[in-house]
Amino acid sequence: MDDQNLKELQNMSRSIRQWIIRSLAEAGSGHTGGSLGLSDVFTYLYFKVMKHRPNQPDWEGRDHLILSIGHVAPVFYSTLAHAGYFHLDELLTLRKLGSRLQGHPGKDHGLPGIELSSGSLGQGLSVGVGLAISKRINNNDTCVFVVMGDGELQEGSVWEAAMSASHHKLNRLIAIVDRNGLQIDGKTSDVMEIEPLKQKWESFGWKVLECDGNNFADLETAFDKAISNVVGPVVIIARTIMGKGIPSIENDYRWHGKVPSREQAIEFQKDLEDL
Ligand SMILES: [Mg+2]
């Protein structure tokens, strides 16, 4: 990745974060920490990795992105708007009555780019498995990306899906785990330990890649390896910082489901300018 390329990605992820803060402050509720932490992963996916056409969301040649961790909808919406699926101003309708941008993504609200209604954790990987099998049957060699939280891995259904994916050798299925070490009530290690995570996925037959999910060069290496893998399913364990970009809230689980006041939002925008 050259300097120019890196600069473009950094500017995009900064703008995606700025609009996350704007939309959440306007909504008065929602999920700030995980959305900020995943901004670089989403930027890299939608602007470097995925085959997609924002003006033709149902294009048959597209890769699918399943947002299993539905509560980080703000980063999903902000990325979709920046990619051109809808106008940026619509982000300010987040969580409003009648808006297409509900607190968790709803496929039947008409927002382009949403493949699945989500929010109930532990379900996305199963849908990803089904999609990947369906693509194989139809000789469609596009990819399925499933974004999951680390706390979400405490759901038993994730591991049924993981077992199924390796059984079917679904090499175009790529899971991304947002490994920020935190969940709604505290550290994942305190609530319910999920380590040793790499060994768990490997024992379920997956290829495991680990990277810094807030570093574009690292994301590039991980996604290049994941996409070129032809053997079976791949999981990228992306270490991220909850609240990334706003020092006063970074790594603080209490920002899982809290939003800035309008006054705080002004301060947060200044932090993002310096990022
Ligand atoms: Mg987490």
py3Dmol code that shows the C-alpha trace and the ligand (Angstrom):
import py3Dmol

protein = """\
ATOM      1  CA  MET A   1       0.000   0.000   0.000  1.00  0.00           C
ATOM      2  CA  ASP A   2       1.540   3.342  -1.000  1.00  0.00           C
ATOM      3  CA  ASP A   3       1.341   6.546   1.033  1.00  0.00           C
ATOM      4  CA  GLN A   4      -1.335   8.070  -1.172  1.00  0.00           C
ATOM      5  CA  ASN A   5      -3.513   4.993  -0.812  1.00  0.00           C
ATOM      6  CA  LEU A   6      -3.049   4.932   2.938  1.00  0.00           C
ATOM      7  CA  LYS A   7      -3.908   8.627   3.208  1.00  0.00           C
ATOM      8  CA  GLU A   8      -7.137   8.102   1.263  1.00  0.00           C
ATOM      9  CA  LEU A   9      -8.188   5.247   3.540  1.00  0.00           C
ATOM     10  CA  GLN A  10      -7.356   7.240   6.671  1.00  0.00           C
ATOM     11  CA  ASN A  11      -9.351  10.220   5.435  1.00  0.00           C
ATOM     12  CA  MET A  12     -12.292   7.980   4.609  1.00  0.00           C
ATOM     13  CA  SER A  13     -12.315   6.256   7.982  1.00  0.00           C
ATOM     14  CA  ARG A  14     -12.062   9.644   9.714  1.00  0.00           C
ATOM     15  CA  SER A  15     -15.104  10.904   7.837  1.00  0.00           C
ATOM     16  CA  ILE A  16     -16.976   7.662   8.581  1.00  0.00           C
ATOM     17  CA  ARG A  17     -16.228   8.194  12.293  1.00  0.00           C
ATOM     18  CA  GLN A  18     -17.268  11.851  12.164  1.00  0.00           C
ATOM     19  CA  TRP A  19     -20.635  10.891  10.724  1.00  0.00           C
ATOM     20  CA  ILE A  20     -21.045   8.123  13.306  1.00  0.00           C
ATOM     21  CA  ILE A  21     -20.691  10.747  16.035  1.00  0.00           C
ATOM     22  CA  ARG A  22     -23.025  13.183  14.259  1.00  0.00           C
ATOM     23  CA  SER A  23     -25.711  10.548  13.739  1.00  0.00           C
ATOM     24  CA  LEU A  24     -25.501   9.199  17.308  1.00  0.00           C
ATOM     25  CA  ALA A  25     -25.582  12.657  18.908  1.00  0.00           C
ATOM     26  CA  GLU A  26     -28.626  13.486  16.782  1.00  0.00           C
ATOM     27  CA  ALA A  27     -30.323  10.184  17.688  1.00  0.00           C
ATOM     28  CA  GLY A  28     -29.630  10.493  21.414  1.00  0.00           C
ATOM     29  CA  SER A  29     -29.152   6.728  21.759  1.00  0.00           C
ATOM     30  CA  GLY A  30     -27.184   3.928  20.142  1.00  0.00           C
ATOM     31  CA  HIS A  31     -23.830   2.188  20.122  1.00  0.00           C
ATOM     32  CA  THR A  32     -20.722   4.355  19.948  1.00  0.00           C
ATOM     33  CA  GLY A  33     -17.751   2.235  21.094  1.00  0.00           C
ATOM     34  CA  GLY A  34     -17.933  -0.723  18.742  1.00  0.00           C
ATOM     35  CA  SER A  35     -18.894   1.466  15.795  1.00  0.00           C
ATOM     36  CA  LEU A  36     -15.759   3.599  16.173  1.00  0.00           C
ATOM     37  CA  GLY A  37     -13.591   0.525  16.745  1.00  0.00           C
ATOM     38  CA  LEU A  38     -14.752  -1.121  13.524  1.00  0.00           C
ATOM     39  CA  SER A  39     -14.492   1.965  11.282  1.00  0.00           C
ATOM     40  CA  ASP A  40     -11.158   0.944   9.780  1.00  0.00           C
ATOM     41  CA  VAL A  41     -12.320  -2.617   9.086  1.00  0.00           C
ATOM     42  CA  PHE A  42     -15.450  -1.308   7.339  1.00  0.00           C
ATOM     43  CA  THR A  43     -13.462   1.263   5.382  1.00  0.00           C
ATOM     44  CA  TYR A  44     -11.064  -1.407   4.183  1.00  0.00           C
ATOM     45  CA  LEU A  45     -13.858  -3.844   3.297  1.00  0.00           C
ATOM     46  CA  TYR A  46     -16.025  -1.432   1.303  1.00  0.00           C
ATOM     47  CA  PHE A  47     -13.251   0.593  -0.345  1.00  0.00           C
ATOM     48  CA  LYS A  48     -10.591  -2.064  -0.982  1.00  0.00           C
ATOM     49  CA  VAL A  49     -11.922  -5.589  -0.706  1.00  0.00           C
ATOM     50  CA  MET A  50     -15.536  -6.064  -1.635  1.00  0.00           C
ATOM     51  CA  LYS A  51     -17.021  -6.364  -5.081  1.00  0.00           C
ATOM     52  CA  HIS A  52     -20.201  -4.305  -4.935  1.00  0.00           C
ATOM     53  CA  ARG A  53     -22.187  -1.697  -6.850  1.00  0.00           C
ATOM     54  CA  PRO A  54     -23.831   0.931  -4.640  1.00  0.00           C
ATOM     55  CA  ASN A  55     -26.165   1.960  -7.484  1.00  0.00           C
ATOM     56  CA  GLN A  56     -27.129  -1.680  -8.085  1.00  0.00           C
ATOM     57  CA  PRO A  57     -27.319  -3.212  -4.593  1.00  0.00           C
ATOM     58  CA  ASP A  58     -28.780  -6.516  -5.809  1.00  0.00           C
ATOM     59  CA  TRP A  59     -26.097  -7.072  -8.472  1.00  0.00           C
ATOM     60  CA  GLU A  60     -25.550 -10.822  -8.785  1.00  0.00           C
ATOM     61  CA  GLY A  61     -21.771 -10.463  -8.930  1.00  0.00           C
ATOM     62  CA  ARG A  62     -21.498  -8.816  -5.523  1.00  0.00           C
ATOM     63  CA  ASP A  63     -19.836 -10.098  -2.392  1.00  0.00           C
ATOM     64  CA  HIS A  64     -22.203 -10.314   0.567  1.00  0.00           C
ATOM     65  CA  LEU A  65     -21.587  -8.653   3.885  1.00  0.00           C
ATOM     66  CA  ILE A  66     -23.555 -10.005   6.830  1.00  0.00           C
ATOM     67  CA  LEU A  67     -23.448  -7.764   9.872  1.00  0.00           C
ATOM     68  CA  SER A  68     -23.993 -10.303  12.625  1.00  0.00           C
ATOM     69  CA  ILE A  69     -23.109  -7.746  15.308  1.00  0.00           C
ATOM     70  CA  GLY A  70     -26.167  -5.685  14.403  1.00  0.00           C
ATOM     71  CA  HIS A  71     -25.860  -3.098  17.146  1.00  0.00           C
ATOM     72  CA  VAL A  72     -22.873  -1.474  15.437  1.00  0.00           C
ATOM     73  CA  ALA A  73     -25.310  -0.299  12.772  1.00  0.00           C
ATOM     74  CA  PRO A  74     -23.914   3.281  12.904  1.00  0.00           C
ATOM     75  CA  VAL A  75     -20.609   2.230  11.305  1.00  0.00           C
ATOM     76  CA  PHE A  76     -22.456   0.100   8.763  1.00  0.00           C
ATOM     77  CA  TYR A  77     -24.776   2.961   7.783  1.00  0.00           C
ATOM     78  CA  SER A  78     -22.003   5.548   7.700  1.00  0.00           C
ATOM     79  CA  THR A  79     -19.881   3.312   5.466  1.00  0.00           C
ATOM     80  CA  LEU A  80     -22.773   2.531   3.119  1.00  0.00           C
ATOM     81  CA  ALA A  81     -23.543   6.254   2.773  1.00  0.00           C
ATOM     82  CA  HIS A  82     -19.896   7.114   2.110  1.00  0.00           C
ATOM     83  CA  ALA A  83     -19.777   4.362  -0.524  1.00  0.00           C
ATOM     84  CA  GLY A  84     -22.781   5.943  -2.265  1.00  0.00           C
ATOM     85  CA  TYR A  85     -25.695   3.688  -1.321  1.00  0.00           C
ATOM     86  CA  PHE A  86     -27.674   6.718  -0.074  1.00  0.00           C
ATOM     87  CA  HIS A  87     -27.114  10.368   0.793  1.00  0.00           C
ATOM     88  CA  LEU A  88     -25.004  11.239   3.839  1.00  0.00           C
ATOM     89  CA  ASP A  89     -27.752  13.480   5.241  1.00  0.00           C
ATOM     90  CA  GLU A  90     -29.977  10.445   5.756  1.00  0.00           C
ATOM     91  CA  LEU A  91     -27.550   9.372   8.513  1.00  0.00           C
ATOM     92  CA  LEU A  92     -29.114  12.088  10.662  1.00  0.00           C
ATOM     93  CA  THR A  93     -32.397  10.131  10.687  1.00  0.00           C
ATOM     94  CA  LEU A  94     -30.774   7.309  12.675  1.00  0.00           C
ATOM     95  CA  ARG A  95     -33.245   5.711  15.113  1.00  0.00           C
ATOM     96  CA  LYS A  96     -36.062   8.135  14.200  1.00  0.00           C
ATOM     97  CA  LEU A  97     -39.604   6.899  13.784  1.00  0.00           C
ATOM     98  CA  GLY A  98     -40.159   5.846  10.172  1.00  0.00           C
ATOM     99  CA  SER A  99     -36.459   6.097   9.267  1.00  0.00           C
ATOM    100  CA  ARG A 100     -34.787   3.487   7.065  1.00  0.00           C
ATOM    101  CA  LEU A 101     -31.920   3.567   9.579  1.00  0.00           C
ATOM    102  CA  GLN A 102     -33.270   1.671  12.543  1.00  0.00           C
ATOM    103  CA  GLY A 103     -31.233   1.014  15.692  1.00  0.00           C
ATOM    104  CA  HIS A 104     -30.441  -2.429  14.334  1.00  0.00           C
ATOM    105  CA  PRO A 105     -30.401  -3.086  10.569  1.00  0.00           C
ATOM    106  CA  GLY A 106     -33.787  -4.118   9.196  1.00  0.00           C
ATOM    107  CA  LYS A 107     -33.933  -5.511   5.680  1.00  0.00           C
ATOM    108  CA  ASP A 108     -37.602  -4.616   5.273  1.00  0.00           C
ATOM    109  CA  HIS A 109     -37.074  -0.876   5.885  1.00  0.00           C
ATOM    110  CA  GLY A 110     -35.831  -0.413   2.326  1.00  0.00           C
ATOM    111  CA  LEU A 111     -32.259   0.711   2.978  1.00  0.00           C
ATOM    112  CA  PRO A 112     -30.000  -0.439   0.115  1.00  0.00           C
ATOM    113  CA  GLY A 113     -26.955  -2.505   1.050  1.00  0.00           C
ATOM    114  CA  ILE A 114     -28.551  -4.442   3.900  1.00  0.00           C
ATOM    115  CA  GLU A 115     -28.501  -8.191   3.284  1.00  0.00           C
ATOM    116  CA  LEU A 116     -29.988  -9.342   6.601  1.00  0.00           C
ATOM    117  CA  SER A 117     -31.988  -7.992   9.508  1.00  0.00           C
ATOM    118  CA  SER A 118     -29.731  -8.437  12.509  1.00  0.00           C
ATOM    119  CA  GLY A 119     -29.262  -7.622  16.143  1.00  0.00           C
ATOM    120  CA  SER A 120     -29.994 -10.932  17.814  1.00  0.00           C
ATOM    121  CA  LEU A 121     -26.439 -12.122  18.304  1.00  0.00           C
ATOM    122  CA  GLY A 122     -25.059 -15.457  17.184  1.00  0.00           C
ATOM    123  CA  GLN A 123     -27.089 -15.797  13.998  1.00  0.00           C
ATOM    124  CA  GLY A 124     -25.058 -14.180  11.237  1.00  0.00           C
ATOM    125  CA  LEU A 125     -22.530 -16.942  10.708  1.00  0.00           C
ATOM    126  CA  SER A 126     -25.298 -19.464  10.064  1.00  0.00           C
ATOM    127  CA  VAL A 127     -26.725 -17.185   7.391  1.00  0.00           C
ATOM    128  CA  GLY A 128     -23.237 -16.791   5.957  1.00  0.00           C
ATOM    129  CA  VAL A 129     -22.858 -20.566   5.739  1.00  0.00           C
ATOM    130  CA  GLY A 130     -26.159 -20.852   3.889  1.00  0.00           C
ATOM    131  CA  LEU A 131     -25.223 -18.078   1.471  1.00  0.00           C
ATOM    132  CA  ALA A 132     -21.814 -19.613   0.791  1.00  0.00           C
ATOM    133  CA  ILE A 133     -23.376 -23.021   0.054  1.00  0.00           C
ATOM    134  CA  SER A 134     -25.920 -21.380  -2.218  1.00  0.00           C
ATOM    135  CA  LYS A 135     -23.193 -19.525  -4.129  1.00  0.00           C
ATOM    136  CA  ARG A 136     -21.273 -22.756  -4.614  1.00  0.00           C
ATOM    137  CA  ILE A 137     -24.360 -24.519  -5.985  1.00  0.00           C
ATOM    138  CA  ASN A 138     -24.865 -21.634  -8.415  1.00  0.00           C
ATOM    139  CA  ASN A 139     -21.200 -21.571  -9.525  1.00  0.00           C
ATOM    140  CA  ASN A 140     -20.911 -18.055  -8.130  1.00  0.00           C
ATOM    141  CA  ASP A 141     -17.346 -17.458  -6.927  1.00  0.00           C
ATOM    142  CA  THR A 142     -18.003 -14.291  -4.914  1.00  0.00           C
ATOM    143  CA  CYS A 143     -17.325 -14.050  -1.181  1.00  0.00           C
ATOM    144  CA  VAL A 144     -19.418 -13.883   1.974  1.00  0.00           C
ATOM    145  CA  PHE A 145     -18.056 -11.732   4.797  1.00  0.00           C
ATOM    146  CA  VAL A 146     -19.567 -12.069   8.275  1.00  0.00           C
ATOM    147  CA  VAL A 147     -18.696  -9.463  10.901  1.00  0.00           C
ATOM    148  CA  MET A 148     -19.069 -10.666  14.480  1.00  0.00           C
ATOM    149  CA  GLY A 149     -18.334  -9.305  17.940  1.00  0.00           C
ATOM    150  CA  ASP A 150     -16.048 -11.101  20.366  1.00  0.00           C
ATOM    151  CA  GLY A 151     -18.711 -11.197  23.101  1.00  0.00           C
ATOM    152  CA  GLU A 152     -20.975 -12.718  20.470  1.00  0.00           C
ATOM    153  CA  LEU A 153     -18.717 -15.794  20.350  1.00  0.00           C
ATOM    154  CA  GLN A 154     -20.225 -16.825  23.691  1.00  0.00           C
ATOM    155  CA  GLU A 155     -23.348 -17.829  21.728  1.00  0.00           C
ATOM    156  CA  GLY A 156     -23.418 -21.573  21.107  1.00  0.00           C
ATOM    157  CA  SER A 157     -24.997 -21.215  17.662  1.00  0.00           C
ATOM    158  CA  VAL A 158     -21.776 -19.609  16.386  1.00  0.00           C
ATOM    159  CA  TRP A 159     -19.953 -22.887  16.899  1.00  0.00           C
ATOM    160  CA  GLU A 160     -22.587 -24.988  15.180  1.00  0.00           C
ATOM    161  CA  ALA A 161     -22.180 -22.718  12.167  1.00  0.00           C
ATOM    162  CA  ALA A 162     -18.381 -22.886  12.451  1.00  0.00           C
ATOM    163  CA  MET A 163     -18.499 -26.698  12.438  1.00  0.00           C
ATOM    164  CA  SER A 164     -20.785 -26.676   9.422  1.00  0.00           C
ATOM    165  CA  ALA A 165     -18.594 -24.250   7.455  1.00  0.00           C
ATOM    166  CA  SER A 166     -15.483 -26.386   7.746  1.00  0.00           C
ATOM    167  CA  HIS A 167     -17.437 -29.564   7.043  1.00  0.00           C
ATOM    168  CA  HIS A 168     -18.531 -28.023   3.734  1.00  0.00           C
ATOM    169  CA  LYS A 169     -15.040 -26.530   3.125  1.00  0.00           C
ATOM    170  CA  LEU A 170     -16.518 -23.095   2.433  1.00  0.00           C
ATOM    171  CA  ASN A 171     -13.387 -21.289   1.315  1.00  0.00           C
ATOM    172  CA  ARG A 172     -15.242 -18.165   0.195  1.00  0.00           C
ATOM    173  CA  LEU A 173     -16.658 -17.635   3.666  1.00  0.00           C
ATOM    174  CA  ILE A 174     -14.606 -15.112   5.637  1.00  0.00           C
ATOM    175  CA  ALA A 175     -15.541 -14.255   9.202  1.00  0.00           C
ATOM    176  CA  ILE A 176     -14.184 -11.179  10.922  1.00  0.00           C
ATOM    177  CA  VAL A 177     -14.176 -11.092  14.721  1.00  0.00           C
ATOM    178  CA  ASP A 178     -14.064  -7.651  16.326  1.00  0.00           C
ATOM    179  CA  ARG A 179     -11.627  -8.565  19.082  1.00  0.00           C
ATOM    180  CA  ASN A 180     -11.819  -5.524  21.361  1.00  0.00           C
ATOM    181  CA  GLY A 181     -11.884  -7.653  24.518  1.00  0.00           C
ATOM    182  CA  LEU A 182     -15.020  -5.911  25.748  1.00  0.00           C
ATOM    183  CA  GLN A 183     -18.752  -6.453  25.734  1.00  0.00           C
ATOM    184  CA  ILE A 184     -21.785  -4.780  27.262  1.00  0.00           C
ATOM    185  CA  ASP A 185     -21.014  -5.691  30.880  1.00  0.00           C
ATOM    186  CA  GLY A 186     -17.216  -5.505  30.910  1.00  0.00           C
ATOM    187  CA  LYS A 187     -14.217  -7.520  29.729  1.00  0.00           C
ATOM    188  CA  THR A 188     -14.976 -10.700  27.791  1.00  0.00           C
ATOM    189  CA  SER A 189     -12.464 -12.421  30.083  1.00  0.00           C
ATOM    190  CA  ASP A 190     -14.586 -11.464  33.107  1.00  0.00           C
ATOM    191  CA  VAL A 191     -18.035 -12.161  31.628  1.00  0.00           C
ATOM    192  CA  MET A 192     -17.173 -15.454  29.932  1.00  0.00           C
ATOM    193  CA  GLU A 193     -13.666 -16.241  28.740  1.00  0.00           C
ATOM    194  CA  ILE A 194     -13.438 -17.007  25.016  1.00  0.00           C
ATOM    195  CA  GLU A 195      -9.706 -17.703  24.863  1.00  0.00           C
ATOM    196  CA  PRO A 196      -7.820 -19.549  23.537  1.00  0.00           C
ATOM    197  CA  LEU A 197      -9.592 -18.148  20.520  1.00  0.00           C
ATOM    198  CA  LYS A 198      -7.115 -19.037  17.768  1.00  0.00           C
ATOM    199  CA  GLN A 199      -6.975 -22.655  18.905  1.00  0.00           C
ATOM    200  CA  LYS A 200     -10.773 -22.818  19.196  1.00  0.00           C
ATOM    201  CA  TRP A 201     -11.305 -21.764  15.586  1.00  0.00           C
ATOM    202  CA  GLU A 202      -8.482 -24.004  14.381  1.00  0.00           C
ATOM    203  CA  SER A 203      -9.986 -26.980  16.180  1.00  0.00           C
ATOM    204  CA  PHE A 204     -13.216 -26.261  14.314  1.00  0.00           C
ATOM    205  CA  GLY A 205     -11.310 -26.554  11.029  1.00  0.00           C
ATOM    206  CA  TRP A 206     -10.848 -22.885  10.208  1.00  0.00           C
ATOM    207  CA  LYS A 207      -7.775 -21.053   8.956  1.00  0.00           C
ATOM    208  CA  VAL A 208      -7.085 -18.307  11.490  1.00  0.00           C
ATOM    209  CA  LEU A 209      -5.471 -14.947  10.740  1.00  0.00           C
ATOM    210  CA  GLU A 210      -4.819 -12.300  13.356  1.00  0.00           C
ATOM    211  CA  CYS A 211      -4.270  -8.613  12.709  1.00  0.00           C
ATOM    212  CA  ASP A 212      -4.458  -5.116  14.118  1.00  0.00           C
ATOM    213  CA  GLY A 213      -7.943  -4.094  13.016  1.00  0.00           C
ATOM    214  CA  ASN A 214      -7.089  -0.412  13.286  1.00  0.00           C
ATOM    215  CA  ASN A 215      -4.074  -0.632  10.965  1.00  0.00           C
ATOM    216  CA  PHE A 216      -4.650  -0.603   7.194  1.00  0.00           C
ATOM    217  CA  ALA A 217      -1.354  -2.271   6.244  1.00  0.00           C
ATOM    218  CA  ASP A 218      -2.177  -5.103   8.629  1.00  0.00           C
ATOM    219  CA  LEU A 219      -5.728  -5.370   7.283  1.00  0.00           C
ATOM    220  CA  GLU A 220      -4.349  -5.543   3.744  1.00  0.00           C
ATOM    221  CA  THR A 221      -2.094  -8.485   4.602  1.00  0.00           C
ATOM    222  CA  ALA A 222      -4.900 -10.344   6.386  1.00  0.00           C
ATOM    223  CA  PHE A 223      -7.529  -9.852   3.676  1.00  0.00           C
ATOM    224  CA  ASP A 224      -5.080 -10.725   0.873  1.00  0.00           C
ATOM    225  CA  LYS A 225      -4.364 -14.031   2.608  1.00  0.00           C
ATOM    226  CA  ALA A 226      -8.021 -14.690   3.438  1.00  0.00           C
ATOM    227  CA  ILE A 227      -9.260 -14.181  -0.109  1.00  0.00           C
ATOM    228  CA  SER A 228      -6.520 -16.257  -1.720  1.00  0.00           C
ATOM    229  CA  ASN A 229      -7.193 -19.199   0.608  1.00  0.00           C
ATOM    230  CA  VAL A 230      -8.766 -22.073  -1.326  1.00  0.00           C
ATOM    231  CA  VAL A 231      -8.947 -24.744   1.363  1.00  0.00           C
ATOM    232  CA  GLY A 232     -11.820 -23.830   3.671  1.00  0.00           C
ATOM    233  CA  PRO A 233     -13.322 -21.037   5.770  1.00  0.00           C
ATOM    234  CA  VAL A 234     -11.131 -18.287   7.185  1.00  0.00           C
ATOM    235  CA  VAL A 235     -11.551 -16.161  10.281  1.00  0.00           C
ATOM    236  CA  ILE A 236      -9.735 -12.877  10.748  1.00  0.00           C
ATOM    237  CA  ILE A 237      -9.390 -12.026  14.423  1.00  0.00           C
ATOM    238  CA  ALA A 238      -9.090  -8.250  14.204  1.00  0.00           C
ATOM    239  CA  ARG A 239      -7.818  -6.645  17.364  1.00  0.00           C
ATOM    240  CA  THR A 240      -9.537  -3.287  17.684  1.00  0.00           C
ATOM    241  CA  ILE A 241      -9.911  -0.574  20.281  1.00  0.00           C
ATOM    242  CA  MET A 242     -13.457   0.134  21.371  1.00  0.00           C
ATOM    243  CA  GLY A 243     -14.060   3.862  20.890  1.00  0.00           C
ATOM    244  CA  LYS A 244     -10.969   4.201  18.642  1.00  0.00           C
ATOM    245  CA  GLY A 245     -10.178   7.808  17.751  1.00  0.00           C
ATOM    246  CA  ILE A 246     -11.585   9.463  20.875  1.00  0.00           C
ATOM    247  CA  PRO A 247      -8.981   9.077  23.647  1.00  0.00           C
ATOM    248  CA  SER A 248     -11.350   9.854  26.526  1.00  0.00           C
ATOM    249  CA  ILE A 249     -13.609   6.898  25.706  1.00  0.00           C
ATOM    250  CA  GLU A 250     -11.151   4.358  24.246  1.00  0.00           C
ATOM    251  CA  ASN A 251     -11.249   0.906  25.844  1.00  0.00           C
ATOM    252  CA  ASP A 252     -14.141   1.849  28.141  1.00  0.00           C
ATOM    253  CA  TYR A 253     -16.897  -0.761  27.993  1.00  0.00           C
ATOM    254  CA  ARG A 254     -19.426   1.753  29.342  1.00  0.00           C
ATOM    255  CA  TRP A 255     -19.374   3.292  25.859  1.00  0.00           C
ATOM    256  CA  HIS A 256     -20.769   0.089  24.376  1.00  0.00           C
ATOM    257  CA  GLY A 257     -24.261   1.549  24.347  1.00  0.00           C
ATOM    258  CA  LYS A 258     -23.842   5.186  25.331  1.00  0.00           C
ATOM    259  CA  VAL A 259     -23.824   8.252  23.067  1.00  0.00           C
ATOM    260  CA  PRO A 260     -22.238  11.689  23.372  1.00  0.00           C
ATOM    261  CA  SER A 261     -24.282  14.718  24.287  1.00  0.00           C
ATOM    262  CA  ARG A 262     -24.299  17.494  21.695  1.00  0.00           C
ATOM    263  CA  GLU A 263     -21.578  19.305  23.677  1.00  0.00           C
ATOM    264  CA  GLN A 264     -19.453  16.159  23.939  1.00  0.00           C
ATOM    265  CA  ALA A 265     -19.954  15.500  20.251  1.00  0.00           C
ATOM    266  CA  ILE A 266     -18.257  18.816  19.434  1.00  0.00           C
ATOM    267  CA  GLU A 267     -15.241  17.758  21.507  1.00  0.00           C
ATOM    268  CA  PHE A 268     -15.228  14.326  19.901  1.00  0.00           C
ATOM    269  CA  GLN A 269     -15.140  15.886  16.422  1.00  0.00           C
ATOM    270  CA  LYS A 270     -12.019  17.815  17.455  1.00  0.00           C
ATOM    271  CA  ASP A 271     -10.398  14.552  18.586  1.00  0.00           C
ATOM    272  CA  LEU A 272     -11.172  13.008  15.224  1.00  0.00           C
ATOM    273  CA  GLU A 273      -9.628  15.957  13.387  1.00  0.00           C
ATOM    274  CA  ASP A 274      -6.358  15.124  15.162  1.00  0.00           C
ATOM    275  CA  LEU A 275      -6.567  11.380  14.499  1.00  0.00           C
TER     276      LEU A 275
END
"""
ligand_1 = """\
1
MG
Mg -16.514 -6.762 21.906
"""
view = py3Dmol.view(width=600, height=400)
view.addModel(protein, "pdb")
view.setStyle({"model": 0}, {"cartoon": {"style": "trace"}})
view.addModel(ligand_1, "xyz")
view.setStyle({"model": 1}, {"stick": {}})
view.zoomTo()
view.show()
